[in-house]
């Protein structure tokens, strides 16, 4: 009888351990695939300009655009649909994400390293092997006599599929 109880206990522990391992939150790593930015007239939605960046070398052109800061994720770690860490192209630094993936805190205390709050309307969508970050915000620019709105999308691919 003791042998039966011991066998049941061991079986229960094995099943419990297997269940816990298969349901544990997985961190998935993604890397830069492409990005696009479209700037529109905020009121009429007519496009002022649009650019697509298909590689990290092309991202240099982003600095020439008169748009507010946009984080460019070279790498992102995502757990259960929430950004938990990243590396930004903007400064090639690593960040931990806090406050449900909305605030980026530098991993190392370095001179010039800043924390970034992502816009409240940013979205992260995971579909298949891609993670898509979307940002949209109105802003002013002295070159235009109307309010602009930028629509910024960055697509990352799951590392194991690159």
C-alpha positions as a Markdown table, in Angstrom:
| # | Residue | x | y | z |
|---|---|---|---|---|
| 1 | Unk | 0.0 | 0.0 | 0.0 |
| 2 | Unk | 2.9 | 2.4 | 0.8 |
| 3 | Unk | 4.3 | 1.6 | -2.6 |
| 4 | Unk | 1.0 | 2.6 | -4.2 |
| 5 | Unk | 1.0 | 6.0 | -2.4 |
| 6 | Unk | 4.6 | 6.7 | -3.2 |
| 7 | Unk | 3.9 | 5.9 | -6.9 |
| 8 | Unk | 0.9 | 8.2 | -6.9 |
| 9 | Unk | 2.8 | 10.9 | -5.2 |
| 10 | Unk | 5.7 | 10.7 | -7.7 |
| 11 | Unk | 3.3 | 10.6 | -10.7 |
| 12 | Unk | 1.4 | 13.6 | -9.3 |
| 13 | Unk | 4.7 | 15.5 | -8.9 |
| 14 | Unk | 5.8 | 14.6 | -12.4 |
| 15 | Unk | 2.5 | 15.7 | -13.9 |
| 16 | Unk | 2.6 | 19.0 | -11.9 |
| 17 | Unk | 6.1 | 19.7 | -13.0 |
| 18 | Unk | 5.4 | 19.1 | -16.7 |
| 19 | Unk | 2.2 | 21.3 | -16.5 |
| 20 | Unk | 4.2 | 24.1 | -14.9 |
| 21 | Unk | 7.0 | 23.9 | -17.5 |
| 22 | Unk | 4.6 | 23.9 | -20.5 |
| 23 | Unk | 2.6 | 26.8 | -19.1 |
| 24 | Unk | 5.5 | 29.0 | -17.9 |
| 25 | Unk | 5.7 | 32.4 | -19.5 |
| 26 | Unk | 8.1 | 32.3 | -22.4 |
| 27 | Unk | 10.3 | 35.2 | -23.4 |
| 28 | Unk | 10.5 | 35.5 | -27.1 |
| 29 | Unk | 13.3 | 37.5 | -28.8 |
| 30 | Unk | 12.7 | 39.6 | -31.9 |
| 31 | Unk | 15.0 | 41.5 | -34.2 |
| 32 | Unk | 14.5 | 44.5 | -36.6 |
| 33 | Unk | 12.9 | 43.7 | -39.9 |
| 34 | Unk | 11.6 | 47.0 | -41.3 |
| 35 | Unk | 10.1 | 50.3 | -40.3 |
| 36 | Unk | 7.9 | 52.9 | -42.0 |
| 37 | Unk | 6.8 | 56.4 | -41.2 |
| 38 | Unk | 4.0 | 58.3 | -42.8 |
| 39 | Unk | 3.4 | 62.0 | -42.0 |
| 40 | Unk | -0.1 | 63.4 | -42.7 |
| 41 | Unk | -2.0 | 66.5 | -42.4 |
| 42 | Unk | -3.7 | 65.9 | -39.0 |
| 43 | Unk | -7.1 | 67.3 | -40.1 |
| 44 | Unk | -7.4 | 66.2 | -43.7 |
| 45 | Unk | -5.2 | 63.0 | -43.4 |
| 46 | Unk | -3.5 | 63.8 | -46.7 |
| 47 | Unk | 0.0 | 62.3 | -46.9 |
| 48 | Unk | 2.8 | 64.9 | -46.6 |
| 49 | Unk | 5.6 | 62.3 | -47.0 |
| 50 | Unk | 6.2 | 58.6 | -46.4 |
| 51 | Unk | 9.3 | 56.5 | -46.0 |
| 52 | Unk | 10.1 | 52.8 | -45.6 |
| 53 | Unk | 13.3 | 51.6 | -44.0 |
| 54 | Unk | 14.1 | 48.0 | -45.0 |
| 55 | Unk | 17.4 | 47.7 | -43.1 |
| 56 | Unk | 19.3 | 49.3 | -40.3 |
| 57 | Unk | 21.6 | 51.2 | -42.7 |
| 58 | Unk | 18.6 | 53.0 | -44.3 |
| 59 | Unk | 17.6 | 54.1 | -40.8 |
| 60 | Unk | 20.2 | 56.9 | -41.0 |
| 61 | Unk | 17.6 | 58.8 | -43.1 |
| 62 | Unk | 15.3 | 58.8 | -40.1 |
| 63 | Unk | 17.6 | 61.4 | -38.5 |
| 64 | Unk | 17.0 | 63.8 | -41.5 |
| 65 | Unk | 13.3 | 63.8 | -41.0 |
| 66 | Unk | 11.7 | 66.5 | -39.0 |
| 67 | Unk | 9.7 | 64.2 | -36.7 |
| 68 | Unk | 9.6 | 63.8 | -32.9 |
| 69 | Unk | 11.8 | 61.1 | -31.4 |
| 70 | Unk | 10.7 | 57.6 | -32.3 |
| 71 | Unk | 12.3 | 54.5 | -30.7 |
| 72 | Unk | 13.7 | 52.1 | -33.2 |
| 73 | Unk | 13.9 | 48.7 | -31.7 |
| 74 | Unk | 16.9 | 46.7 | -33.0 |
| 75 | Unk | 16.0 | 43.9 | -30.6 |
| 76 | Unk | 13.1 | 43.3 | -28.3 |
| 77 | Unk | 12.3 | 40.7 | -25.7 |
| 78 | Unk | 8.6 | 40.1 | -25.3 |
| 79 | Unk | 6.8 | 38.0 | -22.7 |
| 80 | Unk | 3.0 | 37.4 | -22.9 |
| 81 | Unk | 2.6 | 40.2 | -25.4 |
| 82 | Unk | 4.4 | 42.8 | -23.3 |
| 83 | Unk | 7.7 | 44.4 | -24.0 |
| 84 | Unk | 10.2 | 43.6 | -21.2 |
| 85 | Unk | 13.6 | 44.6 | -22.7 |
| 86 | Unk | 15.0 | 46.1 | -25.9 |
| 87 | Unk | 18.0 | 47.6 | -27.6 |
| 88 | Unk | 17.4 | 50.8 | -29.4 |
| 89 | Unk | 19.0 | 51.8 | -32.7 |
| 90 | Unk | 18.8 | 55.5 | -31.7 |
| 91 | Unk | 21.6 | 55.1 | -29.1 |
| 92 | Unk | 22.6 | 51.4 | -29.4 |
| 93 | Unk | 21.8 | 51.0 | -25.7 |
| 94 | Unk | 19.9 | 48.3 | -23.9 |
| 95 | Unk | 16.8 | 49.1 | -21.9 |
| 96 | Unk | 14.5 | 47.2 | -19.5 |
| 97 | Unk | 10.8 | 48.0 | -19.9 |
| 98 | Unk | 8.7 | 48.8 | -16.9 |
| 99 | Unk | 5.1 | 49.9 | -16.3 |
| 100 | Unk | 3.7 | 47.2 | -18.5 |
| 101 | Unk | 6.2 | 47.9 | -21.3 |
| 102 | Unk | 5.6 | 51.6 | -21.5 |
| 103 | Unk | 8.7 | 53.0 | -19.9 |
| 104 | Unk | 12.2 | 52.2 | -21.1 |
| 105 | Unk | 15.0 | 52.4 | -18.4 |
| 106 | Unk | 18.6 | 52.1 | -19.4 |
| 107 | Unk | 20.2 | 48.8 | -18.2 |
| 108 | Unk | 23.5 | 50.5 | -17.4 |
| 109 | Unk | 23.9 | 53.9 | -15.8 |
| 110 | Unk | 25.8 | 55.7 | -18.5 |
| 111 | Unk | 26.4 | 59.3 | -19.2 |
| 112 | Unk | 23.7 | 60.6 | -21.5 |
| 113 | Unk | 21.5 | 57.6 | -21.0 |
| 114 | Unk | 17.9 | 58.6 | -20.6 |
| 115 | Unk | 14.7 | 56.8 | -19.7 |
| 116 | Unk | 11.9 | 57.0 | -22.4 |
| 117 | Unk | 8.2 | 56.9 | -21.9 |
| 118 | Unk | 6.5 | 55.4 | -24.9 |
| 119 | Unk | 3.4 | 57.3 | -26.1 |
| 120 | Unk | 0.2 | 56.2 | -24.3 |
| 121 | Unk | -1.4 | 55.2 | -27.6 |
| 122 | Unk | 1.4 | 52.9 | -28.8 |
| 123 | Unk | 0.4 | 49.3 | -29.7 |
| 124 | Unk | 2.2 | 46.1 | -29.8 |
| 125 | Unk | 0.7 | 43.3 | -31.8 |
| 126 | Unk | 2.1 | 39.8 | -32.1 |
| 127 | Unk | 1.0 | 37.8 | -35.1 |
| 128 | Unk | 2.8 | 34.6 | -36.2 |
| 129 | Unk | 6.5 | 35.3 | -36.2 |
| 130 | Unk | 6.3 | 39.1 | -36.2 |
| 131 | Unk | 5.9 | 41.7 | -33.5 |
| 132 | Unk | 4.6 | 45.1 | -34.8 |
| 133 | Unk | 4.9 | 48.3 | -32.8 |
| 134 | Unk | 2.7 | 51.1 | -33.9 |
| 135 | Unk | 2.9 | 54.8 | -32.9 |
| 136 | Unk | 0.8 | 57.7 | -33.9 |
| 137 | Unk | 1.0 | 61.3 | -32.6 |
| 138 | Unk | 0.2 | 64.8 | -33.7 |
| 139 | Unk | 2.9 | 67.5 | -33.6 |
| 140 | Unk | 3.7 | 70.9 | -35.0 |
| 141 | Unk | 6.5 | 71.9 | -37.4 |
| 142 | Unk | 7.4 | 75.4 | -38.4 |
| 143 | Unk | 7.7 | 74.4 | -42.0 |
| 144 | Unk | 3.9 | 73.7 | -42.2 |
| 145 | Unk | 1.0 | 75.9 | -41.3 |
| 146 | Unk | -1.1 | 72.9 | -40.1 |
| 147 | Unk | -0.8 | 70.2 | -37.5 |
| 148 | Unk | 1.0 | 67.1 | -38.6 |
| 149 | Unk | 0.4 | 63.5 | -37.5 |
| 150 | Unk | 3.0 | 60.8 | -37.9 |
| 151 | Unk | 2.2 | 57.1 | -38.2 |
| 152 | Unk | 5.2 | 55.1 | -37.3 |
| 153 | Unk | 5.3 | 51.3 | -37.6 |
| 154 | Unk | 8.2 | 49.0 | -36.8 |
| 155 | Unk | 8.2 | 45.3 | -37.6 |
| 156 | Unk | 10.4 | 42.8 | -35.9 |
| 157 | Unk | 10.8 | 39.1 | -36.7 |
| 158 | Unk | 11.1 | 36.2 | -34.2 |
| 159 | Unk | 14.9 | 35.4 | -34.0 |
| 160 | Unk | 14.6 | 31.7 | -34.7 |
| 161 | Unk | 13.0 | 32.4 | -38.0 |
| 162 | Unk | 15.5 | 34.9 | -39.4 |
